[in-house]
């Protein structure tokens, strides 16, 4: 039986899976419609923010090790193109 991660990676070729990544910062904020909480984490050794949405507040991940499945996107922020990782799946290691 295949794991959920392997199923995701096989069906979506652009996804990336990384394990044992240390979270250096975790911030949660409401979106403009106040429906979603946007979570942004930074990972040790990476210059790119990782983002995911949840309807409920997520426990603080600062200092934790996580396994993540994500894909890169380019977003225009203040007139600059910025690479951001959109997290599909996150789990504490």
C-alpha positions as CSV (number, residue, x, y, z in Angstrom):
1,X,0.0,0.0,0.0
2,X,1.4,3.4,-1.0
3,X,1.7,6.2,1.5
4,X,-0.3,9.4,1.0
5,X,2.8,11.3,0.2
6,X,3.8,8.9,-2.6
7,X,0.3,9.1,-4.1
8,X,0.5,12.9,-4.1
9,X,4.0,13.0,-5.7
10,X,3.0,10.5,-8.4
11,X,-0.2,12.3,-9.4
12,X,1.3,15.9,-9.2
13,X,4.8,16.1,-10.8
14,X,5.6,19.6,-9.6
15,X,5.3,18.7,-5.9
16,X,8.3,18.5,-3.7
17,X,8.6,16.6,-0.4
18,X,11.1,17.3,2.3
19,X,11.5,15.8,5.7
20,X,13.1,16.9,9.0
21,X,13.1,20.6,8.2
22,X,13.6,22.9,11.2
23,X,11.1,25.8,11.5
24,X,12.8,29.1,12.5
25,X,9.6,31.3,12.4
26,X,5.9,30.7,12.3
27,X,3.3,33.5,11.9
28,X,-0.5,33.3,11.5
29,X,-2.7,36.1,10.2
30,X,-6.3,36.4,9.0
31,X,-6.9,36.9,5.3
32,X,-8.9,39.9,4.0
33,X,-12.2,38.0,4.2
34,X,-11.5,36.7,7.7
35,X,-12.4,33.2,6.6
36,X,-8.9,31.7,6.5
37,X,-5.8,31.9,8.6
38,X,-2.7,32.2,6.5
39,X,0.3,30.5,8.1
40,X,3.8,31.5,7.0
41,X,6.8,29.5,8.2
42,X,10.4,30.0,7.5
43,X,12.8,27.1,7.4
44,X,16.4,26.9,8.5
45,X,18.7,27.2,5.4
46,X,16.0,28.5,3.0
47,X,15.4,32.1,2.0
48,X,11.8,31.4,0.8
49,X,8.7,31.6,2.9
50,X,6.4,28.6,3.0
51,X,2.6,29.3,3.2
52,X,-0.5,27.3,3.9
53,X,-4.1,28.1,4.9
54,X,-6.3,26.7,7.6
55,X,-9.7,27.6,8.9
56,X,-8.7,27.1,12.6
57,X,-5.6,28.3,14.4
58,X,-2.6,26.0,14.1
59,X,-0.2,25.2,17.0
60,X,3.1,27.2,17.0
61,X,5.7,25.3,15.0
62,X,8.7,27.5,15.9
63,X,11.7,25.2,16.7
64,X,9.8,22.1,15.5
65,X,11.0,19.7,12.8
66,X,8.4,19.1,10.1
67,X,7.8,17.1,7.0
68,X,6.3,19.1,4.2
69,X,4.9,18.6,0.7
70,X,4.9,21.8,-1.3
71,X,5.3,23.5,-4.7
72,X,6.9,26.8,-5.8
73,X,4.9,29.7,-7.2
74,X,5.9,33.2,-8.2
75,X,3.9,36.0,-6.7
76,X,4.1,39.7,-7.4
77,X,4.6,41.6,-4.0
78,X,5.0,45.4,-4.2
79,X,6.0,45.3,-7.8
80,X,8.7,42.6,-7.2
81,X,8.4,39.0,-8.3
82,X,8.9,36.8,-5.3
83,X,9.1,33.0,-5.1
84,X,6.9,31.5,-2.4
85,X,6.3,27.8,-1.5
86,X,2.7,26.8,-1.2
87,X,2.4,23.9,1.3
88,X,0.0,21.1,0.5
89,X,0.8,18.9,3.5
90,X,2.6,19.7,6.7
91,X,3.2,17.3,9.6
92,X,5.5,17.4,12.7
93,X,8.3,14.9,12.4
